[in-house]
Amino acid sequence: MRYLVTGAAGQLGAAFSRRLGTRGDDLVALTRRELDLTDSAAVVAAVVAARPDTILNCAAYNAVDQAEDDASGALAVNAFAVHDLARAAAGVGATLVHYSTDFVFDGMATSPYREDDPTNPRSVYGQSKLVGEWLALEAPRSYVLRVESLFGGPATRSSIDRIIATLRSGEPTRVFIDRVVSPSYVEDVIDATLALLSLDAPGGIYHCVNSGSTTWHGLAEVIARLLGTQGALEAVRMDDVPMRAPRPRYCALSNARLGALGVEMPGWQDALARHIRSRD
Ligand SMILES: NC(=O)c1ccc[n+]([C@@H]2O[C@H](COP(=O)([O-])OP(=O)(O)OC[C@H]3O[C@@H](n4cnc5c(N)ncnc54)[C@H](OP(=O)(O)O)[C@@H]3O)[C@@H](O)[C@H]2O)c1
């Protein structure tokens, strides 16, 4: 199996490159500097040159607030580049794996979202990712995995890593008490992706988060316990924090579709424990 990883310097892209490299897989991993996905001709040329069996598109425009004033920038990476990748994948007979987000939902649900629940993105970022899903699914063989509050991997740029750092510093840690999430540990996302590919599972959209859900405050409490710190948590409400882009308030995702294939996602507490151990 030959893989092409795009966005190879990001959280997921770097972790994927490390995992596939360790396994000794045939891998072409390209950072933004090596392949700017907004350059259509370069995308086609890179895919033709790499001749991958599978394209793992780990690149994204993830600046959620900035996207509100930069729709064209967000759409260029999260949507139009995905269209180019889907066409290029079709050209070489590759499978396209693309990652999306809970932000395609409005967060008004009261039970975990399933893949076929109606989408209703409230932010430009969410809208650009939704269009990207549609375009990824135009590839003859494609998977769209919706992940959420991603953490882990060689980079330490996630919100969870920020909470870990603040708790370790002893500073008060401000966390939402009314925003519900199902976080995704990159190592578990990688396992699920590789399982879907090796099962030759039906294409389409899959939710891919650690099992269960909690508030950011609940997450921070477990992190503090795992770290053995007494760091003070300051509970804040979403309405009290001005944010340029709206965030979905309730965004637990159901992994039922993965589960039906026998791909079980570990619980979020277990994932946090493994992540913290890996950083020690
Ligand atoms: N992080 C989350 O909490 C989260 C939540 C839900 C969904 N997701 C989705 O999960 C996937 C992986 O996210 P992540 O957290 O690994 O993202 P990340 O750490 O922000 O990495 C994204 C990578 O994409 C690269 N990139 C941006 N524009 C590009 C372009 N024009 N051409 C090529 N590469 C470009 C970035 O390059 P630079 O390094 O140069 O910036 C970065 O390395 C994405 O699809 C994201 O939307 C993430």
The ligand as a MOL file (V3000), in Angstrom:
LIG
                    3D

  0  0  0     0  0            999 V3000
M  V30 BEGIN CTAB
M  V30 COUNTS 48 52 0 0 0
M  V30 BEGIN ATOM
M  V30 1 N -7.7970 20.3250 15.4240 0
M  V30 2 C -9.0550 20.0450 15.7300 0
M  V30 3 O -9.4790 20.2030 16.8860 0
M  V30 4 C -9.9850 19.5330 14.6820 0
M  V30 5 C -11.3450 19.4220 14.9950 0
M  V30 6 C -12.2180 18.9370 14.0480 0
M  V30 7 C -11.7360 18.5650 12.8000 0
M  V30 8 N -10.4280 18.6990 12.5190 0 CHG=1
M  V30 9 C -9.9680 18.2960 11.1770 0
M  V30 10 O -8.9920 17.2900 11.3010 0
M  V30 11 C -8.0430 17.4180 10.2400 0
M  V30 12 C -6.6390 17.4890 10.8190 0
M  V30 13 O -6.5820 18.6310 11.6660 0
M  V30 14 P -5.2570 19.0230 12.4700 0
M  V30 15 O -5.6680 19.3910 13.8590 0
M  V30 16 O -4.2170 18.0020 12.2630 0 CHG=-1
M  V30 17 O -4.8940 20.3440 11.7200 0
M  V30 18 P -3.5730 21.2480 11.8600 0
M  V30 19 O -2.7170 20.7730 12.9830 0
M  V30 20 O -4.0360 22.6640 11.8270 0
M  V30 21 O -2.8050 20.9050 10.5070 0
M  V30 22 C -3.3130 21.2840 9.2780 0
M  V30 23 C -2.1520 21.3030 8.3280 0
M  V30 24 O -2.6530 21.7480 7.0550 0
M  V30 25 C -1.6720 22.5720 6.5110 0
M  V30 26 N -2.2140 23.4590 5.4880 0
M  V30 27 C -2.9350 24.5850 5.6490 0
M  V30 28 N -3.1520 25.1540 4.4500 0
M  V30 29 C -2.5700 24.3650 3.5320 0
M  V30 30 C -2.4110 24.4350 2.1240 0
M  V30 31 N -2.9130 25.4520 1.4250 0
M  V30 32 N -1.7370 23.4480 1.5010 0
M  V30 33 C -1.2000 22.4180 2.1920 0
M  V30 34 N -1.2950 22.3000 3.5250 0
M  V30 35 C -1.9640 23.2760 4.1850 0
M  V30 36 C -1.1220 23.3550 7.6720 0
M  V30 37 O 0.1350 23.8820 7.3060 0
M  V30 38 P 0.9830 24.8060 8.3070 0
M  V30 39 O 1.6390 23.8320 9.2540 0
M  V30 40 O 1.9460 25.4920 7.4060 0
M  V30 41 O 0.0300 25.7140 8.9790 0
M  V30 42 C -1.0440 22.2880 8.7500 0
M  V30 43 O 0.1970 21.6350 8.7380 0
M  V30 44 C -8.4700 18.6460 9.4510 0
M  V30 45 O -9.2780 18.2690 8.3690 0
M  V30 46 C -9.2950 19.4290 10.4300 0
M  V30 47 O -10.2370 20.2760 9.8150 0
M  V30 48 C -9.5250 19.1610 13.4220 0
M  V30 END ATOM
M  V30 BEGIN BOND
M  V30 1 1 1 2
M  V30 2 2 2 3
M  V30 3 1 2 4
M  V30 4 1 4 5
M  V30 5 2 4 48
M  V30 6 2 5 6
M  V30 7 1 6 7
M  V30 8 2 7 8
M  V30 9 1 8 9
M  V30 10 1 8 48
M  V30 11 1 9 10
M  V30 12 1 9 46
M  V30 13 1 10 11
M  V30 14 1 11 12
M  V30 15 1 11 44
M  V30 16 1 12 13
M  V30 17 1 13 14
M  V30 18 2 14 15
M  V30 19 1 14 16
M  V30 20 1 14 17
M  V30 21 1 17 18
M  V30 22 2 18 19
M  V30 23 1 18 20
M  V30 24 1 18 21
M  V30 25 1 21 22
M  V30 26 1 22 23
M  V30 27 1 23 24
M  V30 28 1 23 42
M  V30 29 1 24 25
M  V30 30 1 25 26
M  V30 31 1 25 36
M  V30 32 1 26 27
M  V30 33 1 26 35
M  V30 34 2 27 28
M  V30 35 1 28 29
M  V30 36 1 29 30
M  V30 37 2 29 35
M  V30 38 1 30 31
M  V30 39 2 30 32
M  V30 40 1 32 33
M  V30 41 2 33 34
M  V30 42 1 34 35
M  V30 43 1 36 37
M  V30 44 1 36 42
M  V30 45 1 37 38
M  V30 46 2 38 39
M  V30 47 1 38 40
M  V30 48 1 38 41
M  V30 49 1 42 43
M  V30 50 1 44 45
M  V30 51 1 44 46
M  V30 52 1 46 47
M  V30 END BOND
M  V30 END CTAB
M  END
